[in-house]
Amino acid sequence: MRPNRTIHFASDNYASVHPEVLAAMAGADGGHEPAYGADAVTAAFDEAIRATFGEHAVGFPVFNGTGANVTSLLALSPRWGGGVIASEHAHIHNDEGGAPEKVGGLKVLELPAPDGRIIPAQLDRYAPDLGDEHRAQPLVLSLTQSTEVGTVYSVAEITALVDAAHARGIKVHVDGARIANAAATLGVSLKDACGGADVLSFGGTKNGAMLGEAVVVLNPELADSLGHDLPYVRKQTMQLGSKMRYVSAQLTALMTAVDEAGDPLWLRNARHANTTATYLRQELEPLEQRGIVRFTQPTQANAVFVEMPRALADEVRKAYRFYDWKPGRSDETVEVRLMCAWDTSGAACDAFAAAAFASAGIGA
Ligand SMILES: Cc1ncc(COP(=O)(O)O)c(C=O)c1O
């Protein structure tokens, strides 16, 4: 019997494992298989990566998003490089405990991005540093799709940004912890949602996996060199799993398990999470109409960012977990992040909204 746990709004990491992922893990179980990725399940993962991201794409399963990011950035940075341009909200900048700096020896070079998106002209901020031996060389751009604040680069926007970086000799990494949510919003493939970037941290955990992400080399011109380097880098970043088949099975299920309509699991899960976030926002709109809360970002993927009185947030938090994002415009307010996952139900949104209305002293 599965316990009937509360659906919270803190993170898509709070969610359960999708049954089709669990079934894939069970299918990978039993008997012995060669370790460290030399197994038949990882061979199927390799095939799924090529089918999903192009015939030259190479994928490397890893354990978590921080590991995928640091491994990707290290692989993309030359020995004498080390500067990584990223937005002020970037997970690599704020939420990885300094791992890019400590483990990777990298320096994050911050750009303002109020809605999470960087625009091409901003790359000029670090252009003068190129060729100056006194400066960390800004040779890699790391962008996040969908962004940390729930916005999505359009295909035109991300393509223009990637092209602008390439024109300046800068390689591009996509933190794709939520690339599935972006692709679902845009109605494009996972590959197209990356806009021609070089390397992707392909997220599985927030999209219904138990644990598992992959570093994917997207740029065919880098497939040989990075394909050669990455096994060593992954080992050194402690992201090489011995029983890799269980991670590979999860990611393969996300890419290949289709429903009757032919939709892969990644798309079904992301679409659900996105739709539910839009629904949650609609449910909370009466509070905005009464001037009690204020939405602070567009809801383009699976998150709702909303500023509310601290007292209201604290009251609702008695029943539901969610994160404060940053202080609000006044001391009495706080901006919070409400995150929906593949398993967040409409009923859970209704119950959350009812709790918010009750806490605000109004009827739904
Ligand atoms: C944008 C982004 N990147 C990467 C990650 C992955 O982090 P972790 O190392 O916790 O798997 C997260 C998780 O919250 C994230 O939001």
The ligand as an ORCA input file, in Angstrom:
! r2SCAN-3c Opt
* xyz 0 1
  C      18.273     24.680    -12.133
  C      18.788     23.492    -11.379
  N      19.921     22.906    -11.776
  C      20.387     21.810    -11.181
  C      19.724     21.241    -10.114
  C      20.215     19.936     -9.579
  O      20.614     19.903     -8.313
  P      20.954     18.580     -7.492
  O      22.420     18.518     -7.416
  O      20.322     18.840     -6.188
  O      20.404     17.380     -8.195
  C      18.579     21.857     -9.619
  C      17.888     21.310     -8.427
  O      17.210     21.962     -7.698
  C      18.085     23.001    -10.273
  O      16.969     23.603     -9.856
*
